[in-house]
Amino acid sequence: MIGGLLFASTVINYIDRQTLSVLAPFLKSEYHWTNSDFALLIISFRVAYAVMPTVAGRLLDRLGTRRGLLISVTWYSIAAMMTAAAQGLRSFMVFRFLLGTGEAANWPGATKAVAEWFPKTERGWAVALFDSGSAIGAAVAPALVVGLYHAFGSWRPVFVVTGLLGFSWTLVWRRFYHPPETHPRLGADERNYILSGRADGGTIDSESSQRWLALLGMRKTWGIILGRALTDPVWYFVTDWFAIYLVSKGFRLENALVGFWVPFLAADLGNFSGGGFSSYLIRRGWPVVRARKFVVVVCGAGMACLVPAAFLNNFALLIALFAISTFSYAAWSTMALTLPSDLYPSRQVATVSGMSATGAGFGTILSTYLIGWAADHYSFQPVLLAASTVPLAATLLVCLLVPSRTPGQEQT
């Protein structure tokens, strides 16, 4: 039930943010935006999404998962609906900034919930479940948003309808989510099983654990931060620019919907494949972090498949190559999202997860600016080449900076 609630939150999170990306071809035509203009819209979201995860992670560790995510989803649902009142580039930028401010708490909060509710052998599956919501949300959004756009004959009601989804979620979350220690629906055996499997992973003392600087002084923290900073831009290139990319290749958006969802479905499969395979290796006796890193290495190489896509125009082949890349990214990302719960005590998990999301946010801001500039001045070809090679550097950094075993821990 807890995994399902986190999954639903992520689906709604992505539908809200994808609404603008799917409507982008229509909005670009109506407002005469260039790719660089559209990049500014994305960057306005990313600025908030870069700064706020670290702040949100800290607040989640203080407020608790239940209250923290309730505030977050309420905030971004209001921001999504307010976008219907936008009148031009600047007002869109303001509403996207507000949306990013609220959505930034989802991944730190969900990661913290996983650390609270799931033992290490099950965390890969749990992270895969909630993170797969990003792929499902991104896959559902095109048909939903385009359908609503044609049904209403205007883009404004679309933001209102998609924004309302979050409010329904908050009602369920408020009623059903409680920490395992106090959850009224848990029996004694299940409660003991959950709490006994919640082994804290860190070796920092209680005082230093409250300081960001103590965490930033650790190599493993930087391995997680830099890994996400270099790989998340690949995913956000697909989610933010895929519709524009397909149109730039000469495909009509309505016709391209038949293949548009495939890379996102592949990402969904990648989440569960990465989480499931790492859990399988752990059950076979592999140390926890070594199992995660093995998946990282394999999938880092898998993201290099966009190199041939830079030189192709065949729709089916392009969709297939993007699907391999998003499958590999999602499995890689599942490991990166799981590592904080493997390596740190539960009181630090949301903070470290928030730091890594901040690193990913700044990496995505830079990549978004470069994508808009390159698409306007050249083409998407150099973007695809970069999206194939940069994740290899991320994989190397994770392997070098994150230890396969942590002193004093049997399986980290």
N, C-alpha and C positions, 0 to 999 in steps of 0.2 A: 504494500500500500504506500509506504514512504517513497520507494523508488518510483512508483507511478505518479505520485504528486510532483516529484522533482522533474520527471519526464514531461509532464503536462506544462509545468512552468516554463521549461526550455522551449517547447513547441510554440507557446504563445509569445514568448520573448522574440523568437525568430520571425513569426508572422508579422509582428508589429514593426520590426526593423526592416523586413523584406518588402513591406508595402511600398515604400518609396523606390526601392531598387527595381521592382517590377513595373511600377508606373513611370520609371525614368524616361523611356522612349517617348511617351505621350507628353510628359512634362517638359522635356527638352524641346519638343516641337512647339508647345504652347508658349513657353517663355523664352525660346531661342537661346538656350544654354549651350555652351561648348562642353567638351569633356572636362576641361579645366574647371569650368563653373560647377559641374556635377561633382568633381573631386572635392571642391570646397564644402559641399553639403556633407559628403562622407566624412571629411576631416572634422567638421564641427561636431559630428557624433563621436568620432574617434578621440578628440581632445578630452571630452568628458569621460569616455570609456577608458582612456589611458590613465587619467588622474584619479578617478573615483574608485577603482577596484581596491587599491591599497587602503584608502580611507574606509571603503565599505567593509573590507575584510576585518579591519581593526574594530569597526563598530559592531560587526556580526559577532566577533569574539567577546565583545562586551555585553551586547543586548541579547545575544542568543539567536539561534537559527530561526525560531518561530516568529519572533517580532521583527527581526531584521528582514526576512524575505517578505513578510506581510507589508511592511513599509515600502520596500523596493517595488513590488509588483503594482501596488496602488499608485505610486509615483509615476512609473513609466506608462501605465494605462491612461492616466490623465494626460500626460504629455503626448501620447499617440493620438488621442482624440482631438487635442488642441491643434494639431497639425492641419486639420480641416479648415482652420481660419487663416492659413498662410496666404500672403498676397504676392510674394516674390522671393528672390534668392535670400535676402537677409532674414526675413521672417521664417523661411524654411530652416535656415541655419540655426536660429534661436530654438525652434522646436526640436530639431535634431539633437542639439546640445542637451536639452532637458531630457529627451528620451535616453540618451547615453548615460546621463547621470543616474537615472533609475535602474537601467538594465545592467549596470556594472556590477551589481551585487549578486546576480544570479549564480555565476560559477563559483565564487568564493563561498556563497551560502550553501549551494548544493554539495560542494566538496566537504564542507564542514558537517553537513547532515550525514554524508556517507561515512565520515570518520566516526560519528556518534553511533551509527546504527549497524555498521557492517564490519565483521572481522576481516583481517587482511586477505585471507584466501578468497573472499567474496567481493572485495572492493573493486577489482577490475571489471566484474560484471555490473556492479552498481553504477560505477562511473560511466560505463558504456551505455547503460540504460538512460540515464538522464542526459548525457551528452548527445545521444542519438536524436534527442528532441530537436537539436539544431538542424540536423539533416531533414527530419520529417517536416519541421516548420518551413524550411526553405523549399522543400519539394511541394508542399501543399499551397504555399503562398501564391505561386504564379497563376494556377487555375482559379483559386479563390479570388484573388485580387482582380485579375482580368475579367472574370465573370461578374464580379460586383461592379466593376467600372462600366461594362456594357449594360448591365441591368439598370444602373442609376443614370447612365449617360453623363456622369461627372465623376471626377476623382475625389471630391471632398467627402461625400458620404462613406467612401471606402475606409478612410482613416477612422471615422467614428465607429463603424461596425467592427473593424479589427481591434480597436482599442477597448471595446466592451468585453472582449474575451477575458482580459485579465481580472476584471471585477468578479466574474463568476468563479474564477480560480481562488480568489482570496477568501470567499465564503467557505469553500471546502477546506482550504488550508487551515483557516482559523479554527474550524471544528475538529479536525482530525490529526493535526500535527502537535505532538508533545515530545519532549526528550524521553529516551527509553526509561530513565529512572522514575518518571512520573506518568508514563502513558497509561491511561485507564484500561486499555484493551489488551495489555500484555499479561500473559500468565507468568507465574514464577519461573518456570523452566525456561521460557523464551527470554525473559528479562535477564536471567543469569547467563544464558548463552551469549547474548549480545554484549553484556558488560564484561564477561570474561574474555571475549575476543577483541576488546578494545584495548590492545596493548599500545601504550604510548611509545613513540619511536625516537624521541630526542634525548639528548644528554645535557641540555642546558638547565641551569638551576632556575628556580621559580622567579627570582628577581630579574635575571638577564633575559628571560623569555618574554618579558613585557616590553622589550626594547627592539625597535626595528634594526638599530645598528648592530645588535648582537647577531641577528639573523643574516644581515647583509655581509657580515664578516666571515660567513661560511661559504666554501667553494660550492657545496651542493646547492645552496640557494641560487647562486649565480648560474649554475648549470641549468636549473629549471627556468629561471628568468630569461636567459639568453636563448635557450631552446625554443621557448614559445615566441620570443620576439622575432625570430627568424623563420618560423614555420606558419604562424597564424596569418601573416599576410597572404600566403598562398590560398588559404580558405576564403579569406575576405575578398580576394580578387575574384573568386568564383561567385560568391554570394552577392557582391556589390556590382560587379561589372559584366556578369555572364550574359544578361539580356542585351546590353549595349554591344558586347563583343559579337554575339550572334548576328545582330542587326548589321554591324560593320562588315561582316562576312557576306552580306547579301541575303540573309535569311529573314523572312517576315516573322515577327514575334509570335503571332497567333499560330502560324504553321510550325514554328520551332518548339512549341509546347509539348509536342509528342516526344521529344528527346530531352527537353529542358530538365525534367525531374530525374533523369537517370543518374547524373553525377551525385545528386543528393541522396538517392536511394543507395548508391554505392557507398557513400559516406556512412549511412546508417549501418550497412553491413560491416563496414570497417570498424566502427565502434565496438560491435559485439565480437568481431573476429579478434581484434587486439586484446580486449578484455578477457575473452574466453580462452585464447591461446596462452596468455600470460598466467592465468589461473591454472590452466592445465599443467604448465611447466612447474608451477609452485607445488601442485599436488604430487608431481613426480620427483620432488625433492630439491628443485632449484631454489637458491636464495631468492627472496622476493624481488629485490632491486635488480639482480642479474637477469631475472626473467623479464622484467619490464624493459631493460636495456636491449635485450635480444630483439624484442619486437620493434624497438626504436630503430635499430640498425637495419633490419629488413625493410621496414616501411620508409625509412629515409631514402633508401635506394629506389623504392617504388615511385616516389614523387618525381624522379628524374624523367618520367615518361612524357612530360610535356614538351621535351625537345623536338620530337618529330611533329607534334601538333602545331608548332610555329611555322611549318612549311606546307601544311595541308589545307585543303578547302572542302574535302569530302565530309558531309555532315555526320554520317554514321561513324566514321573513323575519329572525328573530332570528339564526338560524344563519348566514344569508348575510351579514348586516351584521358579525357577529363575524368571519367569514372574511375579509372585506375589510380589517377592522382588523388582524387578525393577519398577513395577507399584507403589508400596508404596514409594520407594525412589524418584521417579520422582515427585509425588504429594508433598512429604516432601520438596524436593529441590525447587519446584516452590514457596512454601511459604517462604523459606529462601532467595530466590532471590528477592521476592517481598518486604520483610520487610524493606530493606533500603529505598525504595521509599515511604513506609508508615511512617517511623519514622524520616526521616531527610529531610532538605530542598534540593531542586534539585541541588544546588551548592555543596552538600556534597555526593550525592548519589553514584557517580562513585568512590569516595575515599573510602567510607565504603564498597561498593561492592568489590573493589580491595583488601581491607584488609581481607575480609572474604575469597576471593579466595586465598590469600597468606596463610592464616591459613589452608585452604583445601589442598593447595599444599604441605606444610610441613607435614601434616597428611598423605598425600598420599605417600610422599617420604619414610617415616618410614614404612608404611604398605607395600609398594612395596618391600623394602629390606626384610621384614619379610616373605612376601609371597614367594619370590624366595628361601630364606633359608629353610623355612618349606617344600616347595615342593621338594627340593633336598634331605633333610635329613629325612623327614617323608612322608607327602602326603598333598593333599589339604584339608583334613578333618579338622584340626585345623583352617585353614583359613575360612572355611564356618561357623564354630562355632563362631569365632570372628565377622564375618560379620553379624551374627544374633543378637549378644548381645551388641556390641558397640553402634549401633544407639539408643538403649534405653537410654544410658547415655547422648547422644546428645539431645534427646527429653527432658529429665529431665532438662538439663542446659538451654535450650530455655525457658521452662516453668518458671524456677526460675529467670532468669536474664532479660528476656524481659518483660516489664510491659504490662498488657493487656490494660491499659489506660495511656496516657501520660498527665500530668497536663497541662491545658490550651488548650487542644485539645478535640474536641467533640467526635471524633470517632477514637482515636488511643490509 
